[in-house]
Amino acid sequence: MSDPVELTDDNFESEVIRSDKPVLVDFWAEWCAPCHMVSPVVEEIGRDYADKLKVGKLNVDQNSKTASQYGIMSIPSLLFFKQGKVVEQIVGAVPKIHLKEKVDKVLA
Amino acid sequence: MEEFKNPPDDQIREILAQSITIAVVGLSTNPSRSSHGVANYLKSKSYRIIPVNPRYPEVLGEKSYPALSDIPEKVDIVDIFRRPEHIPPVVDEAIKIKAKVIWMQSGIVNYSAAQKAKQAGLVVVMDRCLAVAHCTLM
């Protein structure tokens, strides 16, 4: 069992860039309706892959530096980080099966 | 056709800083729609939001107009939440009312309409969320 880590401009480096495990980061905002659709799916993925994958959520409204640094132009944006680098990206709300396929690819 | 590129972030930052009025084409009254969340966010950042949707008399407490050409005031940005095939008449109206910027939201691309707007002197942004641009650039 592991809930998504709340990511910020301040902890992004330690929680994501220097993470030993691959990290799935959900870039979201309170006002974004599709973000609220994808959020429970991301949480489920976090629970399903708790031993292999870290899952975090970054509110773009409150952490614009990191969102800008990664060129986030639409939300929800889901970025997969491996050893500090972006290896996969999904833009928009997607079904769990689609997200699982990406996770399996990243973890392969 | 000339390759399309969105304006650089510095230019978008300048547009967002100088704009006052945003007409939101296809703005829904339904809070679960992206258009509602984006317009609500922009309104909270003190932009004047003008809904353009013939289905409603009012959205987010603002009078809604059936078409851009019905708006009785100056519009800086036309933010579009319509499918790509519906973009050309919106661009024609945006040119007619002398809007400065055509902004097509995430997932919306129409190259020929974009070219027409650019030729008429408008700045064009496609496939990018206006609210996210504001969050990340301002």
gemmi code that builds the backbone of each chain (N, CA, C; Angstrom):
import gemmi

chains = {
    "A": [
        ("MET", (0.844, -1.200, 0.000), (0.000, 0.000, 0.000), (0.873, 1.241, 0.000)),
        ("SER", (0.713, 2.113, -0.996), (1.447, 3.379, -0.913), (0.680, 4.465, -1.659)),
        ("ASP", (0.425, 5.568, -0.954), (-0.285, 6.686, -1.562), (0.699, 7.501, -2.394)),
        ("PRO", (0.199, 8.235, -3.393), (1.117, 9.062, -4.183), (1.828, 10.088, -3.306)),
        ("VAL", (3.089, 10.323, -3.633), (3.869, 11.326, -2.907), (3.454, 12.700, -3.424)),
        ("GLU", (3.271, 13.659, -2.522), (2.963, 15.019, -2.961), (4.267, 15.702, -3.354)),
        ("LEU", (4.388, 15.978, -4.648), (5.638, 16.559, -5.158), (5.536, 18.076, -5.241)),
        ("THR", (6.667, 18.720, -5.016), (6.731, 20.182, -5.082), (8.011, 20.583, -5.817)),
        ("ASP", (8.119, 21.880, -6.092), (9.361, 22.375, -6.691), (10.550, 22.062, -5.777)),
        ("ASP", (10.302, 22.045, -4.474), (11.394, 21.837, -3.508), (11.839, 20.383, -3.372)),
        ("ASN", (10.860, 19.440, -3.456), (11.281, 18.043, -3.230), (11.412, 17.237, -4.518)),
        ("PHE", (11.204, 17.867, -5.663), (11.217, 17.118, -6.929), (12.569, 16.427, -7.160)),
        ("GLU", (13.627, 17.144, -6.887), (14.979, 16.604, -7.084), (15.189, 15.339, -6.227)),
        ("SER", (14.863, 15.434, -4.948), (15.126, 14.289, -4.065), (14.137, 13.141, -4.300)),
        ("GLU", (12.871, 13.474, -4.549), (11.856, 12.421, -4.680), (11.810, 11.783, -6.069)),
        ("VAL", (12.145, 12.560, -7.089), (12.004, 12.034, -8.458), (13.373, 11.832, -9.126)),
        ("ILE", (14.126, 12.897, -9.223), (15.382, 12.822, -9.974), (16.363, 11.838, -9.331)),
        ("ARG", (16.397, 11.808, -7.996), (17.355, 10.910, -7.334), (16.695, 9.644, -6.778)),
        ("SER", (15.494, 9.339, -7.277), (14.800, 8.133, -6.800), (15.497, 6.870, -7.317)),
        ("ASP", (15.591, 5.861, -6.449), (16.163, 4.573, -6.874), (15.188, 3.842, -7.799)),
        ("LYS", (13.891, 4.028, -7.497), (12.868, 3.350, -8.311), (12.398, 4.270, -9.445)),
        ("PRO", (11.895, 3.710, -10.547), (11.244, 4.565, -11.553), (10.076, 5.322, -10.903)),
        ("VAL", (9.767, 6.503, -11.445), (8.716, 7.336, -10.852), (7.697, 7.744, -11.925)),
        ("LEU", (6.423, 7.617, -11.578), (5.353, 8.124, -12.435), (4.854, 9.420, -11.791)),
        ("VAL", (4.959, 10.527, -12.540), (4.529, 11.822, -11.993), (3.269, 12.299, -12.718)),
        ("ASP", (2.247, 12.580, -11.930), (0.972, 13.078, -12.456), (0.948, 14.604, -12.278)),
        ("PHE", (1.070, 15.332, -13.395), (0.982, 16.801, -13.354), (-0.496, 17.167, -13.450)),
        ("TRP", (-1.011, 17.873, -12.449), (-2.453, 18.118, -12.373), (-2.737, 19.510, -11.821)),
        ("ALA", (-4.023, 19.869, -11.794), (-4.455, 21.108, -11.122), (-5.886, 20.911, -10.624)),
        ("GLU", (-6.214, 21.634, -9.581), (-7.531, 21.518, -8.956), (-8.659, 21.809, -9.951)),
        ("TRP", (-8.450, 22.805, -10.830), (-9.510, 23.261, -11.728), (-9.679, 22.371, -12.960)),
        ("CYS", (-8.829, 21.361, -13.094), (-8.795, 20.531, -14.315), (-9.654, 19.282, -14.146)),
        ("ALA", (-10.815, 19.267, -14.794), (-11.748, 18.136, -14.640), (-11.143, 16.806, -15.104)),
        ("PRO", (-10.496, 16.747, -16.269), (-9.919, 15.455, -16.683), (-8.858, 14.953, -15.701)),
        ("CYS", (-8.206, 15.876, -14.988), (-7.207, 15.459, -13.990), (-7.869, 14.649, -12.886)),
        ("HIS", (-9.077, 15.051, -12.513), (-9.783, 14.342, -11.447), (-10.256, 12.961, -11.915)),
        ("MET", (-10.386, 12.804, -13.241), (-10.745, 11.486, -13.771), (-9.555, 10.530, -13.721)),
        ("VAL", (-8.372, 11.066, -14.017), (-7.193, 10.195, -14.103), (-6.567, 9.941, -12.732)),
        ("SER", (-6.833, 10.824, -11.786), (-6.206, 10.727, -10.471), (-6.423, 9.373, -9.762)),
        ("PRO", (-7.686, 8.861, -9.700), (-7.866, 7.560, -9.046), (-7.147, 6.426, -9.759)),
        ("VAL", (-7.025, 6.552, -11.091), (-6.325, 5.524, -11.872), (-4.839, 5.519, -11.493)),
        ("VAL", (-4.284, 6.713, -11.363), (-2.871, 6.839, -10.982), (-2.668, 6.264, -9.572)),
        ("GLU", (-3.613, 6.526, -8.689), (-3.504, 5.992, -7.318), (-3.554, 4.455, -7.326)),
        ("GLU", (-4.436, 3.907, -8.163), (-4.514, 2.437, -8.273), (-3.205, 1.854, -8.786)),
        ("ILE", (-2.633, 2.511, -9.784), (-1.352, 2.048, -10.337), (-0.289, 2.067, -9.227)),
        ("GLY", (-0.318, 3.108, -8.419), (0.627, 3.215, -7.310), (0.503, 2.036, -6.355)),
        ("ARG", (-0.742, 1.610, -6.106), (-0.953, 0.475, -5.195), (-0.550, -0.844, -5.878)),
        ("ASP", (-0.938, -0.982, -7.161), (-0.654, -2.234, -7.882), (0.843, -2.486, -8.039)),
        ("TYR", (1.604, -1.389, -8.195), (3.041, -1.549, -8.479), (3.890, -1.008, -7.318)),
        ("ALA", (3.326, -1.058, -6.107), (3.968, -0.402, -4.959), (5.439, -0.789, -4.766)),
        ("ASP", (5.791, -2.037, -5.063), (7.178, -2.462, -4.805), (8.141, -2.067, -5.922)),
        ("LYS", (7.599, -1.695, -7.087), (8.502, -1.441, -8.223), (8.507, -0.003, -8.697)),
        ("LEU", (7.452, 0.745, -8.368), (7.268, 2.070, -8.955), (6.843, 3.079, -7.886)),
        ("LYS", (7.466, 4.267, -7.921), (7.000, 5.338, -7.038), (6.023, 6.193, -7.841)),
        ("VAL", (4.945, 6.620, -7.210), (3.953, 7.466, -7.889), (3.833, 8.796, -7.143)),
        ("GLY", (3.875, 9.887, -7.890), (3.769, 11.197, -7.260), (2.841, 12.113, -8.029)),
        ("LYS", (2.322, 13.124, -7.317), (1.435, 14.095, -7.957), (2.010, 15.487, -7.766)),
        ("LEU", (2.036, 16.256, -8.851), (2.557, 17.622, -8.765), (1.497, 18.606, -9.251)),
        ("ASN", (1.079, 19.490, -8.354), (0.082, 20.509, -8.690), (0.777, 21.637, -9.473)),
        ("VAL", (0.429, 21.767, -10.758), (1.137, 22.732, -11.616), (0.848, 24.178, -11.206)),
        ("ASP", (-0.305, 24.374, -10.584), (-0.688, 25.710, -10.160), (0.230, 26.211, -9.040)),
        ("GLN", (0.659, 25.291, -8.201), (1.488, 25.665, -7.044), (2.973, 25.404, -7.269)),
        ("ASN", (3.304, 24.681, -8.329), (4.706, 24.305, -8.578), (5.062, 24.550, -10.039)),
        ("SER", (4.923, 25.804, -10.418), (5.054, 26.140, -11.840), (6.485, 25.971, -12.351)),
        ("LYS", (7.464, 26.072, -11.469), (8.854, 25.977, -11.923), (9.117, 24.589, -12.537)),
        ("THR", (8.699, 23.550, -11.821), (8.933, 22.187, -12.311), (8.085, 21.917, -13.555)),
        ("ALA", (6.809, 22.355, -13.525), (5.931, 22.135, -14.686), (6.506, 22.811, -15.926)),
        ("SER", (7.033, 24.009, -15.739), (7.620, 24.753, -16.848), (8.903, 24.083, -17.340)),
        ("GLN", (9.695, 23.610, -16.384), (10.965, 22.955, -16.727), (10.746, 21.736, -17.625)),
        ("TYR", (9.645, 21.014, -17.391), (9.374, 19.827, -18.200), (8.429, 20.118, -19.361)),
        ("GLY", (8.208, 21.386, -19.646), (7.446, 21.781, -20.831), (6.008, 21.316, -20.817)),
        ("ILE", (5.401, 21.292, -19.632), (4.007, 20.833, -19.537), (3.096, 21.876, -20.194)),
        ("MET", (2.367, 21.455, -21.242), (1.490, 22.376, -21.973), (0.027, 22.026, -21.798)),
        ("SER", (-0.246, 20.812, -21.353), (-1.622, 20.360, -21.136), (-1.622, 19.447, -19.927)),
        ("ILE", (-2.741, 19.412, -19.242), (-2.861, 18.472, -18.121), (-4.190, 17.722, -18.240)),
        ("PRO", (-4.292, 16.501, -17.706), (-3.222, 15.806, -17.014), (-2.093, 15.386, -17.960)),
        ("SER", (-0.857, 15.488, -17.468), (0.300, 14.934, -18.158), (0.955, 13.956, -17.204)),
        ("LEU", (1.191, 12.761, -17.704), (1.829, 11.728, -16.874), (3.215, 11.472, -17.434)),
        ("LEU", (4.249, 11.734, -16.645), (5.623, 11.540, -17.091), (6.269, 10.422, -16.292)),
        ("PHE", (6.963, 9.547, -16.992), (7.692, 8.459, -16.334), (9.165, 8.834, -16.274)),
        ("PHE", (9.730, 8.778, -15.093), (11.149, 9.085, -14.907), (11.897, 7.806, -14.529)),
        ("LYS", (13.057, 7.627, -15.164), (13.921, 6.511, -14.821), (15.317, 7.084, -14.682)),
        ("GLN", (15.937, 6.884, -13.561), (17.265, 7.438, -13.289), (17.322, 8.927, -13.620)),
        ("GLY", (16.256, 9.620, -13.232), (16.235, 11.076, -13.365), (15.849, 11.616, -14.729)),
        ("LYS", (15.599, 10.704, -15.679), (15.263, 11.167, -17.032), (13.847, 10.741, -17.429)),
        ("VAL", (13.199, 11.596, -18.244), (11.862, 11.258, -18.737), (12.001, 10.182, -19.818)),
        ("VAL", (11.312, 9.045, -19.609), (11.415, 7.969, -20.595), (10.090, 7.711, -21.332)),
        ("GLU", (9.003, 8.174, -20.764), (7.687, 8.019, -21.414), (6.794, 9.159, -20.961)),
        ("GLN", (5.798, 9.470, -21.778), (4.899, 10.570, -21.435), (3.508, 10.277, -21.996)),
        ("ILE", (2.487, 10.567, -21.207), (1.096, 10.431, -21.670), (0.403, 11.763, -21.385)),
        ("VAL", (-0.272, 12.310, -22.396), (-1.013, 13.557, -22.183), (-2.503, 13.246, -22.289)),
        ("GLY", (-3.258, 13.716, -21.303), (-4.708, 13.502, -21.314), (-5.107, 12.331, -20.439)),
        ("ALA", (-6.404, 12.274, -20.136), (-6.920, 11.188, -19.298), (-6.950, 9.906, -20.123)),
        ("VAL", (-6.381, 8.842, -19.574), (-6.336, 7.566, -20.300), (-6.910, 6.461, -19.418)),
        ("PRO", (-7.435, 5.399, -20.045), (-7.935, 4.281, -19.248), (-6.785, 3.536, -18.560)),
        ("LYS", (-7.127, 2.831, -17.478), (-6.102, 2.149, -16.689), (-5.294, 1.158, -17.528)),
        ("ILE", (-5.968, 0.477, -18.447), (-5.265, -0.537, -19.245), (-4.134, 0.095, -20.075)),
        ("HIS", (-4.405, 1.276, -20.581), (-3.402, 2.001, -21.373), (-2.219, 2.407, -20.487)),
        ("LEU", (-2.548, 2.892, -19.300), (-1.503, 3.318, -18.372), (-0.666, 2.125, -17.916)),
        ("LYS", (-1.340, 0.990, -17.671), (-0.635, -0.228, -17.248), (0.363, -0.693, -18.313)),
        ("GLU", (-0.060, -0.573, -19.576), (0.831, -0.979, -20.671), (2.120, -0.158, -20.642)),
        ("LYS", (1.950, 1.165, -20.420), (3.125, 2.048, -20.367), (4.009, 1.696, -19.178)),
        ("VAL", (3.359, 1.442, -18.019), (4.121, 1.103, -16.814), (4.922, -0.173, -17.061)),
        ("ASP", (4.275, -1.183, -17.641), (4.963, -2.451, -17.899), (6.139, -2.244, -18.841)),
        ("LYS", (5.946, -1.345, -19.816), (7.026, -1.062, -20.768), (8.210, -0.395, -20.047)),
        ("VAL", (7.877, 0.573, -19.193), (8.935, 1.295, -18.464), (9.673, 0.354, -17.513)),
        ("LEU", (8.939, -0.576, -16.903), (9.556, -1.458, -15.905), (10.234, -2.676, -16.535)),
        ("ALA", (10.006, -2.907, -17.826), (10.561, -4.108, -18.486), (12.087, -4.080, -18.504)),
    ],
    "B": [
        ("MET", (2.746, 24.251, -47.673), (2.311, 25.088, -46.563), (3.473, 25.290, -45.580)),
        ("GLU", (3.613, 26.503, -45.110), (4.676, 26.819, -44.163), (4.495, 25.987, -42.870)),
        ("GLU", (5.611, 25.494, -42.339), (5.514, 24.680, -41.124), (5.017, 25.541, -39.961)),
        ("PHE", (4.044, 25.008, -39.218), (3.475, 25.788, -38.110), (4.269, 25.579, -36.832)),
        ("LYS", (4.513, 26.670, -36.133), (5.136, 26.577, -34.812), (4.390, 27.505, -33.876)),
        ("ASN", (4.139, 27.043, -32.671), (3.551, 27.940, -31.674), (4.551, 29.042, -31.346)),
        ("PRO", (4.059, 30.195, -30.908), (4.979, 31.275, -30.532), (5.861, 30.827, -29.364)),
        ("PRO", (7.069, 31.405, -29.257), (7.928, 31.052, -28.118), (7.298, 31.494, -26.796)),
        ("ASP", (7.763, 30.875, -25.702), (7.176, 31.164, -24.384), (7.241, 32.646, -24.022)),
        ("ASP", (8.317, 33.311, -24.412), (8.426, 34.745, -24.078), (7.280, 35.541, -24.700)),
        ("GLN", (6.942, 35.192, -25.939), (5.841, 35.897, -26.614), (4.497, 35.551, -25.962)),
        ("ILE", (4.338, 34.288, -25.560), (3.092, 33.884, -24.893), (2.963, 34.603, -23.546)),
        ("ARG", (4.088, 34.728, -22.862), (4.088, 35.440, -21.570), (3.627, 36.892, -21.783)),
        ("GLU", (4.121, 37.498, -22.834), (3.756, 38.889, -23.150), (2.259, 38.988, -23.496)),
        ("ILE", (1.778, 38.026, -24.270), (0.342, 38.004, -24.632), (-0.510, 37.906, -23.375)),
        ("LEU", (-0.115, 37.000, -22.478), (-0.902, 36.790, -21.254), (-0.853, 38.022, -20.357)),
        ("ALA", (0.270, 38.715, -20.383), (0.417, 39.905, -19.535), (-0.404, 41.077, -20.083)),
        ("GLN", (-0.511, 41.145, -21.408), (-1.167, 42.310, -22.010), (-2.661, 42.122, -22.277)),
        ("SER", (-3.117, 40.877, -22.235), (-4.528, 40.619, -22.567), (-5.438, 40.862, -21.370)),
        ("ILE", (-6.633, 41.311, -21.683), (-7.628, 41.571, -20.640), (-8.852, 40.678, -20.859)),
        ("THR", (-9.306, 40.631, -22.114), (-10.568, 39.956, -22.419), (-10.348, 38.672, -23.216)),
        ("ILE", (-10.947, 37.586, -22.721), (-10.823, 36.292, -23.396), (-12.226, 35.779, -23.731)),
        ("ALA", (-12.508, 35.637, -25.015), (-13.772, 35.021, -25.436), (-13.544, 33.516, -25.493)),
        ("VAL", (-14.377, 32.756, -24.793), (-14.185, 31.306, -24.728), (-15.270, 30.630, -25.570)),
        ("VAL", (-14.875, 30.161, -26.737), (-15.825, 29.580, -27.689), (-16.050, 28.105, -27.343)),
        ("GLY", (-17.316, 27.756, -27.093), (-17.641, 26.385, -26.704), (-17.600, 26.187, -25.200)),
        ("LEU", (-17.664, 27.301, -24.460), (-17.639, 27.210, -22.989), (-18.913, 26.528, -22.484)),
        ("SER", (-18.723, 25.497, -21.671), (-19.853, 24.719, -21.149), (-20.225, 25.152, -19.734)),
        ("THR", (-21.489, 24.932, -19.394), (-21.936, 25.185, -18.009), (-21.584, 23.997, -17.111)),
        ("ASN", (-21.165, 22.897, -17.723), (-20.896, 21.660, -16.989), (-19.499, 21.705, -16.357)),
        ("PRO", (-19.427, 21.690, -15.017), (-18.123, 21.786, -14.357), (-17.176, 20.624, -14.675)),
        ("SER", (-17.710, 19.515, -15.198), (-16.816, 18.401, -15.505), (-16.179, 18.540, -16.895)),
        ("ARG", (-16.508, 19.623, -17.614), (-15.881, 19.842, -18.924), (-14.648, 20.726, -18.767)),
        ("SER", (-13.644, 20.446, -19.606), (-12.375, 21.200, -19.536), (-12.605, 22.693, -19.704)),
        ("SER", (-13.506, 23.051, -20.626), (-13.731, 24.471, -20.921), (-14.153, 25.223, -19.661)),
        ("HIS", (-14.963, 24.585, -18.838), (-15.470, 25.219, -17.618), (-14.321, 25.460, -16.628)),
        ("GLY", (-13.502, 24.426, -16.437), (-12.381, 24.546, -15.497), (-11.372, 25.583, -15.942)),
        ("VAL", (-11.049, 25.572, -17.236), (-10.062, 26.516, -17.763), (-10.579, 27.954, -17.631)),
        ("ALA", (-11.842, 28.172, -18.042), (-12.400, 29.534, -17.981), (-12.516, 30.011, -16.536)),
        ("ASN", (-12.894, 29.097, -15.658), (-13.021, 29.448, -14.237), (-11.654, 29.853, -13.667)),
        ("TYR", (-10.639, 29.095, -14.045), (-9.271, 29.427, -13.599), (-8.873, 30.818, -14.109)),
        ("LEU", (-9.106, 31.060, -15.397), (-8.701, 32.348, -15.988), (-9.475, 33.505, -15.355)),
        ("LYS", (-10.744, 33.246, -15.042), (-11.547, 34.281, -14.375), (-10.957, 34.580, -12.989)),
        ("SER", (-10.497, 33.527, -12.306), (-9.913, 33.723, -10.967), (-8.605, 34.508, -11.040)),
        ("LYS", (-8.019, 34.560, -12.231), (-6.783, 35.331, -12.421), (-7.096, 36.722, -12.989)),
        ("SER", (-8.356, 37.118, -12.872), (-8.802, 38.475, -13.213), (-8.931, 38.784, -14.698)),
        ("TYR", (-8.951, 37.753, -15.535), (-9.258, 38.025, -16.942), (-10.771, 38.204, -17.074)),
        ("ARG", (-11.175, 39.024, -18.039), (-12.600, 39.177, -18.334), (-12.976, 38.048, -19.284)),
        ("ILE", (-13.860, 37.172, -18.822), (-14.255, 36.005, -19.619), (-15.592, 36.283, -20.309)),
        ("ILE", (-15.619, 36.060, -21.622), (-16.881, 36.204, -22.356), (-17.222, 34.851, -22.991)),
        ("PRO", (-18.257, 34.185, -22.464), (-18.651, 32.895, -23.041), (-19.248, 33.075, -24.443)),
        ("VAL", (-18.893, 32.160, -25.329), (-19.518, 32.141, -26.657), (-20.088, 30.743, -26.848)),
        ("ASN", (-21.397, 30.645, -26.680), (-22.070, 29.362, -26.818), (-23.568, 29.644, -26.962)),
        ("PRO", (-24.135, 29.302, -28.139), (-25.559, 29.610, -28.368), (-26.502, 28.793, -27.487)),
        ("ARG", (-25.977, 27.769, -26.805), (-26.845, 26.883, -26.006), (-27.217, 27.479, -24.656)),
        ("TYR", (-26.442, 28.472, -24.198), (-26.693, 28.993, -22.851), (-26.829, 30.510, -22.846)),
        ("PRO", (-27.683, 31.049, -21.958), (-27.766, 32.506, -21.828), (-26.611, 33.059, -20.987)),
        ("GLU", (-26.038, 32.203, -20.134), (-25.035, 32.672, -19.182), (-24.145, 31.496, -18.757)),
        ("VAL", (-22.858, 31.760, -18.612), (-21.941, 30.752, -18.070), (-20.989, 31.452, -17.104)),
        ("LEU", (-20.736, 30.824, -15.979), (-19.847, 31.395, -14.943), (-20.263, 32.818, -14.560)),
        ("GLY", (-21.561, 33.056, -14.583), (-22.071, 34.367, -14.195), (-21.874, 35.445, -15.250)),
        ("GLU", (-21.441, 35.061, -16.440), (-21.215, 36.034, -17.524), (-22.196, 35.755, -18.657)),
        ("LYS", (-22.681, 36.824, -19.273), (-23.603, 36.678, -20.411), (-22.904, 35.915, -21.535)),
        ("SER", (-23.610, 34.922, -22.077), (-23.048, 34.141, -23.174), (-23.610, 34.631, -24.508)),
        ("TYR", (-22.737, 34.738, -25.499), (-23.149, 35.214, -26.822), (-23.185, 34.042, -27.805)),
        ("PRO", (-24.125, 34.107, -28.771), (-24.214, 33.010, -29.741), (-22.973, 32.914, -30.638)),
        ("ALA", (-22.367, 34.065, -30.952), (-21.211, 34.059, -31.858), (-20.262, 35.191, -31.473)),
        ("LEU", (-19.015, 35.078, -31.923), (-18.022, 36.118, -31.611), (-18.487, 37.494, -32.096)),
        ("SER", (-19.128, 37.507, -33.267), (-19.534, 38.797, -33.855), (-20.670, 39.468, -33.081)),
        ("ASP", (-21.254, 38.755, -32.123), (-22.308, 39.356, -31.282), (-21.736, 40.082, -30.061)),
        ("ILE", (-20.456, 39.900, -29.800), (-19.858, 40.494, -28.590), (-19.681, 42.002, -28.804)),
        ("PRO", (-20.232, 42.813, -27.887), (-20.204, 44.261, -28.109), (-18.953, 44.953, -27.581)),
        ("GLU", (-17.913, 44.178, -27.268), (-16.694, 44.824, -26.769), (-15.458, 44.202, -27.405)),
        ("LYS", (-14.325, 44.807, -27.144), (-13.054, 44.363, -27.741), (-12.613, 43.028, -27.123)),
        ("VAL", (-12.135, 42.128, -27.976), (-11.673, 40.819, -27.498), (-10.182, 40.679, -27.790)),
        ("ASP", (-9.417, 40.292, -26.794), (-7.978, 40.094, -27.018), (-7.680, 38.670, -27.504)),
        ("ILE", (-8.145, 37.692, -26.732), (-7.854, 36.283, -27.073), (-9.154, 35.541, -27.342)),
        ("VAL", (-9.169, 34.767, -28.423), (-10.292, 33.861, -28.681), (-9.807, 32.454, -28.345)),
        ("ASP", (-10.306, 31.906, -27.257), (-9.886, 30.586, -26.772), (-10.933, 29.573, -27.225)),
        ("ILE", (-10.498, 28.589, -28.012), (-11.471, 27.717, -28.686), (-11.493, 26.292, -28.134)),
        ("PHE", (-12.698, 25.878, -27.742), (-12.957, 24.495, -27.308), (-13.936, 23.865, -28.293)),
        ("ARG", (-13.584, 23.803, -29.537), (-14.446, 23.154, -30.536), (-13.595, 22.166, -31.318)),
        ("ARG", (-14.250, 21.169, -31.923), (-13.495, 20.194, -32.713), (-12.871, 20.900, -33.923)),
        ("PRO", (-11.736, 20.344, -34.427), (-11.000, 21.007, -35.512), (-11.850, 21.414, -36.716)),
        ("GLU", (-12.852, 20.588, -37.064), (-13.661, 20.908, -38.255), (-14.525, 22.154, -38.048)),
        ("HIS", (-14.728, 22.546, -36.800), (-15.545, 23.735, -36.515), (-14.709, 25.011, -36.366)),
        ("ILE", (-13.398, 24.889, -36.549), (-12.526, 26.035, -36.317), (-12.642, 27.129, -37.408)),
        ("PRO", (-12.710, 26.766, -38.726), (-12.666, 27.825, -39.759), (-13.671, 28.971, -39.575)),
        ("PRO", (-14.971, 28.700, -39.324), (-15.870, 29.853, -39.154), (-15.536, 30.686, -37.910)),
        ("VAL", (-14.981, 30.043, -36.883), (-14.604, 30.786, -35.673), (-13.442, 31.726, -35.997)),
        ("VAL", (-12.489, 31.213, -36.781), (-11.344, 32.044, -37.181), (-11.826, 33.217, -38.049)),
        ("ASP", (-12.749, 32.957, -38.965), (-13.282, 34.041, -39.815), (-13.882, 35.152, -38.957)),
        ("GLU", (-14.629, 34.741, -37.933), (-15.247, 35.738, -37.050), (-14.202, 36.455, -36.200)),
        ("ALA", (-13.196, 35.702, -35.752), (-12.136, 36.311, -34.926), (-11.405, 37.391, -35.723)),
        ("ILE", (-11.193, 37.111, -37.013), (-10.538, 38.103, -37.888), (-11.451, 39.333, -38.020)),
        ("LYS", (-12.732, 39.055, -38.223), (-13.717, 40.130, -38.416), (-13.796, 41.061, -37.190)),
        ("ILE", (-13.730, 40.501, -35.998), (-13.852, 41.348, -34.800), (-12.498, 41.906, -34.345)),
        ("LYS", (-11.448, 41.603, -35.139), (-10.099, 42.112, -34.860), (-9.532, 41.634, -33.520)),
        ("ALA", (-9.768, 40.360, -33.229), (-9.128, 39.760, -32.045), (-7.628, 39.694, -32.313)),
        ("LYS", (-6.844, 39.628, -31.262), (-5.385, 39.619, -31.455), (-4.801, 38.208, -31.503)),
        ("VAL", (-5.451, 37.289, -30.785), (-4.877, 35.941, -30.643), (-5.958, 34.877, -30.834)),
        ("ILE", (-5.618, 33.851, -31.614), (-6.461, 32.649, -31.706), (-5.756, 31.575, -30.893)),
        ("TRP", (-6.445, 31.022, -29.928), (-5.824, 29.999, -29.077), (-6.676, 28.730, -29.156)),
        ("MET", (-6.125, 27.673, -29.779), (-6.849, 26.391, -29.851), (-6.323, 25.508, -28.722)),
        ("GLN", (-7.244, 24.995, -27.933), (-6.861, 24.249, -26.726), (-6.187, 22.910, -27.045)),
        ("SER", (-5.770, 22.230, -26.015), (-5.076, 20.944, -26.142), (-5.851, 19.988, -27.052)),
        ("GLY", (-5.163, 19.378, -27.982), (-5.786, 18.401, -28.870), (-6.473, 19.017, -30.069)),
        ("ILE", (-6.482, 20.351, -30.162), (-7.170, 20.997, -31.286), (-6.143, 21.611, -32.228)),
        ("VAL", (-6.181, 21.126, -33.482), (-5.238, 21.597, -34.499), (-5.992, 21.766, -35.810)),
        ("ASN", (-5.809, 22.907, -36.462), (-6.348, 23.105, -37.807), (-5.379, 24.037, -38.545)),
        ("TYR", (-4.497, 23.416, -39.357), (-3.407, 24.173, -39.989), (-3.899, 25.235, -40.960)),
        ("SER", (-4.915, 24.908, -41.757), (-5.352, 25.893, -42.751), (-6.004, 27.106, -42.069)),
        ("ALA", (-6.777, 26.838, -41.016), (-7.384, 27.960, -40.281), (-6.296, 28.779, -39.591)),
        ("ALA", (-5.275, 28.088, -39.088), (-4.169, 28.784, -38.421), (-3.449, 29.698, -39.406)),
        ("GLN", (-3.229, 29.175, -40.607), (-2.525, 29.967, -41.624), (-3.341, 31.209, -42.008)),
        ("LYS", (-4.626, 31.019, -42.148), (-5.502, 32.137, -42.504), (-5.455, 33.220, -41.419)),
        ("ALA", (-5.501, 32.779, -40.160), (-5.459, 33.738, -39.049), (-4.116, 34.470, -39.013)),
        ("LYS", (-3.034, 33.727, -39.253), (-1.705, 34.358, -39.227), (-1.572, 35.382, -40.351)),
        ("GLN", (-2.100, 35.011, -41.515), (-2.045, 35.942, -42.658), (-2.824, 37.226, -42.376)),
        ("ALA", (-3.849, 37.097, -41.534), (-4.654, 38.279, -41.180), (-4.019, 39.062, -40.027)),
        ("GLY", (-2.857, 38.576, -39.565), (-2.124, 39.326, -38.543), (-2.384, 38.878, -37.114)),
        ("LEU", (-3.117, 37.782, -36.954), (-3.368, 37.298, -35.589), (-2.227, 36.367, -35.152)),
        ("VAL", (-1.996, 36.317, -33.869), (-1.073, 35.333, -33.305), (-1.867, 34.055, -33.116)),
        ("VAL", (-1.269, 32.905, -33.456), (-1.996, 31.639, -33.342), (-1.247, 30.655, -32.432)),
        ("VAL", (-1.997, 30.077, -31.519), (-1.472, 29.001, -30.665), (-2.389, 27.805, -30.861)),
        ("MET", (-1.784, 26.612, -31.045), (-2.613, 25.404, -31.207), (-2.152, 24.326, -30.234)),
        ("ASP", (-3.082, 23.432, -29.894), (-2.772, 22.243, -29.103), (-2.026, 22.579, -27.810)),
        ("ARG", (-2.485, 23.603, -27.123), (-1.866, 23.993, -25.848), (-2.956, 24.558, -24.943)),
        ("CYS", (-2.885, 24.242, -23.673), (-3.900, 24.723, -22.736), (-3.555, 26.127, -22.244)),
        ("LEU", (-4.499, 27.034, -22.420), (-4.277, 28.431, -22.025), (-4.076, 28.562, -20.512)),
        ("ALA", (-4.841, 27.803, -19.738), (-4.710, 27.876, -18.277), (-3.361, 27.328, -17.815)),
        ("VAL", (-2.936, 26.231, -18.425), (-1.632, 25.664, -18.050), (-0.517, 26.628, -18.445)),
        ("ALA", (-0.662, 27.272, -19.601), (0.339, 28.275, -20.006), (0.419, 29.377, -18.956)),
        ("HIS", (-0.742, 29.805, -18.462), (-0.749, 30.835, -17.438), (-0.080, 30.348, -16.152)),
        ("CYS", (-0.441, 29.117, -15.747), (0.159, 28.517, -14.531), (1.677, 28.452, -14.631)),
        ("THR", (2.161, 28.004, -15.783), (3.587, 27.706, -15.875), (4.446, 28.903, -16.288)),
        ("LEU", (3.839, 29.898, -16.935), (4.653, 30.998, -17.463), (4.508, 32.296, -16.688)),
        ("MET", (3.431, 32.432, -15.928), (3.184, 33.733, -15.274), (3.525, 33.701, -13.780)),
    ],
}
model = gemmi.Model(1)
for chain_id, residues in chains.items():
    chain = gemmi.Chain(chain_id)
    for i, (resn, *xyz) in enumerate(residues, 1):
        res = gemmi.Residue()
        res.name, res.seqid = resn, gemmi.SeqId(i, " ")
        for name, pos in zip(("N", "CA", "C"), xyz):
            atom = gemmi.Atom()
            atom.name, atom.element = name, gemmi.Element(name[0])
            atom.pos, atom.b_iso = gemmi.Position(*pos), 0.0
            res.add_atom(atom)
        chain.add_residue(res)
    model.add_chain(chain)
structure = gemmi.Structure()
structure.add_model(model)
structure.setup_entities()
